[in-house]
Amino acid sequence: EEYEKYMGDQVNDWNSRWDDTPEVQTVTDYYYAVWNTPHHYICEASAWNPNHPLTQYIHNDRDSSGWVQPTVLHVDTPIKETLDDTDYVAFTSWFHGNYGHFVHDHLPTISFLQEIVPEHTKFLLVDSKVTRAVLKSIDPDFYENRIKWIERDHVYHIKRQLTVSLRKSYQITMGCCGAFDPMRRWMAKTHPELPEKRTVLYYTRGGSPDTTHGRILEPNHEEQIIQHIKAKMEQYDVKEEFVIFNGRDNENKQTLPVETQFNLFRAARTIIGPHGSGLGGNYAWTNPYPTNCKDRTQLLEFIPGTDSAVVQTFPFTTYYNTIRKWPLDYHNILYTAESSYETTYINLDDLDSSLDYMWGGGDPALNSVP
């Protein structure tokens, strides 16, 4: 009941701003910087008039909006570069360089902005290998011609117009709401391909060298989970190929290229696994425009509940909130009380019940197996 109340309150809150998109403000002859912060969940950026730095600056009344008043120390930072070649656009978000957070927090805002600003406008983006890899995979032309890579703690003088994105009704610096619509359109335009061969994709954490936050299923227990999934596939005559995804290239032991991850998740009919960047960074590769509810990709996510809040910050760790405007048939299972930050468990009966509903029962309109 406590978990249902938490989730119900969050869903109602999200529903109240279903179509919200960021507000934008345009200024001229401004300084701009993204600051380094003590932790990746704190984001701070500033844009200010160099002639009146402490009184004329971009601010957002929302708590934790990411836009901060420049301090005297900020104002005294030397100019890294003056940009007078074209107009620019900027936004602020958290977890720079994190694959999952870039896709579900940064990318919706980038998608929204690239639809509303003129094509000559360039994006000021903090340089990271993740940002480069994802955007190059999505839209090579945008990657080559629309981005100015910047570094944190460096000040850039934008001589012409600078358009900035401001949070609207939602407070934290995640992707939200109406911004997912232009993201879906962008993905459908640049990647319309739909593979004929479909899969049941199981995500196991800990394979990629970029996975660093624990929450790994106990190995023997995970093997039981896999066997239960295979048994349910046989029970309900699910003929898709079963594929295990860990984010790692088995030959060079490095993280799989974005293109490979795209192909894996675009082919997935059902995705099963724990909350983490393997899901949150790859959901966007699923079909953005299924023809009906039955054709939506199914997602069964393992997440913390009230009995397992120690696993991760509860109750915010679920993609049902963050990406709920993406056309997924969403389901979840809560970790059990014996789970810890490092090692997790689920109830196998809950897994069986979920797969019974997804593949063999429940509302016929949502049943993936005829």
N, C-alpha and C positions, 0 to 999 in steps of 0.2 A: 504494500500500500504506500509506503514512504517513497519507494522508487517511482511508482506510478504517478504520485503527486508531483515529484520533481520533474518528471518528463512531461506530464500534462501541462504544468506551468510554463515550461520552456516552449512547448509546441504552440500553446496559445500566444505566447509572446512573439514567436516567429511568425505565426499566422497574421498577427496584427500589422506586420510590415512586409507582407508577401511580395509586394511589387516595388518596394523601396529601391531606389538607385542612389548613388552618391550625388551630392550637390557639387557644383564646380564654381570656381572663382578665378577670374583672370586679372593678372596684374602686369605691369611693365617695368623694366629696369629694376629687377629684384635680385637679391642674393638667395641662394638655395643650398641646403646641406642636409644630409642624413647623418645622424650622430651615432657613434658607438655607445652602447649601453651595457650595464653590468650583467644583464641576462637577456637571452634571445626572445623572451616573451615581453620585453619592454621595447617599444619602438618610439623613437623621437626623430622628428625632422623639423626644420625651420625654414621659412621663407620670409624675408624682411626687406624693407626699404633701406638701402645703405645710408640715406641721409637722415632717417629717423628710425633707427633700428629697434629702439626699446618701446616705441609707440605705434609704429606702423608695421604690422607683421600678420601673417596668416594664423588665425586661431580657430579652433573648433570647440564649441561649448560642450560637446559630449565628453564624458569622462573617458580617459584612456584613448583619446582620439588619435594620438600619435603626433599631433602638431603642437609644438611647444614654443614659448616665447624665447627668442635668442638671449642668452646671458651676455654679460660683458666679456667673458672669456670667448664665447662664440663669435661675438662681433669683432674681436681682435684677431681672429684666425685669418692668416693670409689667404688671398684669393688663389685658388688652384688654377682656374681657367676662366677666361671671359668668352662667352658664347654669343655671337652676334650674327650667325649665319642664317637662322631660321627661328620659328617659334618652338616652344617646348611645353611638355606636359609632365606632371609629377604627382605621385601619391605616396602614402606611407603605410607600411604594414610591418608585421613582426616576423620572426624566425627566418631571417635572410639565409639563403643557402640550404634550406631544408626542403626536400623534394615534395613531401606531402603538403606542407604549409604553403609552398609556392603555388601549387596547383589549386588548392581549395581556398586560399586566402588572397594571394596576389593576382592570380590569373583572371578571376572574375572582374576585378576592377580594371585591369589592363584591357580586357575584352570590351567592357563598357566604354572606356575612354577612346579606344581605337575606332569605335563606331561614331563618336560624336565630335571629335576634333578633326580639323582639315588634314588631308593626306600629307601635306608638307610638314606637319608638326612631328617633332621627334620626342621620344620617351626618355626621360632621365631615370635610368634603372641602375641599382646597385649591382656591381659586377660580381657574378658567382658562376661556377661551372654548372650548377643546377639550372639557373635562369637561362644561361646560354643554351644548354642542351634542350630544354623543354621548348623554348621559343623557336629555335632553329628547326626542331622537328615539326612543330605545328605549322609554321608559316615562314619558309626560308626568305621570302621577299621582305616581309616585315623585319625579320632578324637582320638582314643585310642593310636595310635602308631607313629604318625608323627608330633606331636606338642609339642613344649616347650613353656609354657605360661610364659610371661614376664610382668613386670610392667614398667610403664613410669617413667622416671627420674632415672632409675637404669641402671648401666653399666654392661654389660656382656662380659667376655673375651672368645672369640671363638678361641681355640687353633688350631683346624684343619681348613678345608676349610670353608669359608663363601662366599656364592653366593648371590649377591644382584641384585635386579631388578631396572632398570633405565628407566625413561620415554624416549620415542623416539621423534616423531615429535609433539605429543600433549603435552600441557604445564600443564594443571591443573591435580590434583591428582585423577582423576576419572577412572573407568574402561573404556576401550575403545577397539573398533575396533577388530583386530584379536584375542584378548584374549577371546572374546565371543565364538569363535569356540571350544576351549578346554572345556569351561564351559558347552556348549551344550552337548558335548560328555560325560562329567562327569555325568551330570544329566540323560542322556539317559541310561548310563551304570548302575547307582545305583538306578534309579527310572524309569523303563520302563513301569510301569502300566498306562493304559489308561481306565478310567471308561466309562461304557456304558451310564450311566445317565448323561446328560449334563444340565447346568444351564445358566441363565442370572444373573450375579452377580453384584449387585450395592454396591459400597463402600461409606459409610458415615463416615466422619471424626469426631473425638471427643469422640468415644466410649472407646478406649483403654486408660489406664492410662499413656501409653508411648507417647501419642499424645500431643504435647505441643506447636505447632507453629501456632495455630489459623487456619485461612482460612476455617472456618466452614460455610457451607451453612445455610442461614437463615431457621429456622425449617419449617415455613409455606410454604416457597418457595420450600424447599426440598420435602415436601409432594406433591406439584404440579408436581415436576420433576418425582417422583415415579409414580404418576397417568398417566403422559404422556407416560412413558416407558411401563406401563401395557397396555395402550390403543393401542400403536403401536404393541406390541406383539400380541394382539388380532387381529388387522387389518391385519397383515402379517402372522397370524397363526403360530407364533413362539411357539412351544410346550414345550420348555425347562422350567424347574421350575424357578421362580423368587426368588432370595435369596438376603437378605440384610446382608452385612458384615460390622461390625464396629471394628473388631479386639479384641473384649472383650468376655470373657467367662461370660455368663449371670448368672451363679451360683456363682462363686467366685469373679466376677468383675475384674479379672486379665486379662492380655493379653493372647490371645489364644496360645496354644502350636504351635510350628512351624509345627508339623505333621498335626494338624487340618487345619492350613492355607494352607498347601500343598494340602490337599484333596479338599478343597474348590476351589482353583484356578486351580488345574489340571482338575477339572470337568467343569470349566467355558467355555462356548461357546462364550459368550460376557461378557466383563468387562466394567463397566461404573462408572465414579466417578472422584473426584478432585485429582489433583497432590498431592502426599504425599507418605509416607512410606507404606501405605496400598496397593498401586499399585507398587511402586518402590521396595518394599521388597518381592513382591509375584509374579511378572511377570515370574520369573525364574521357577516357579512350573508349568507353562503351558507347553504344549507339545513342546519339543525342536526340534522335527523332524516331522512336519505335512507332509502328503503325497503329498499335493498340496496346491495351494494358497487358495482355497476355505475352506480347513480344518484348516487354521490358526485361532487361537483365536483372536477375535476382541477386540480392546481396544479403548474406547471413553473417552478421558481425558479432564477434565476441567482445563484450564491454564490461566495465565494472558496474556493480550495483551497490546497494547500501551495505551488504555483507562483505563486499570486497573493495571498499573505497580506497584501501591502501595501495591498490594496484596502480592507480593514476588519479589525477585530480577529478573527483566526483562532484557533480553529475555531468560535467561538460564533455566527457570523452565519448562521444557517439557521433557518427556521421549522419544520423537521422536529422539532427539539427542543421549541421553545417552545409550539407549538400542535398537537403531534402527537396530542392527544386529541380534536381537532376532526375530524369525519368527512370528511377530504379524501383523495383519491387523489394522493399526493405523489410528485413527481419533482424532480430537480435537475440542473443543468449547472454545471460549474466555469468561472470566468473563466480566460482564458489568461494566460500569463506576461507578455505585453506590456501587460497592464492596469496601471493606476495608481490612486491614490486618486481622481483627478479623472475619468479616462476608462477605460472598460472594453470588453472584447471577449470573445466566446465562440467556440468552435469550431463552425462551421456544420455539419460532419459530425455532431457530437454532438447538435446541434439536430434534424437530420433523423432520427437514430437514436431520439431520445426520442419524436418525434412518430410514427415508425413503430410504436414499442411502444405508445404511448398510444391511437393511433387505428386501428392496423391489425395488431397482433400481440401477442406476449407471452401471458400467462395470459388465456385467454378470459373468466375471471370479472372481470378488470379492464379488458377491452377496451371502450372507450366506444362503438364503432361495431359494430352487429350484423353 
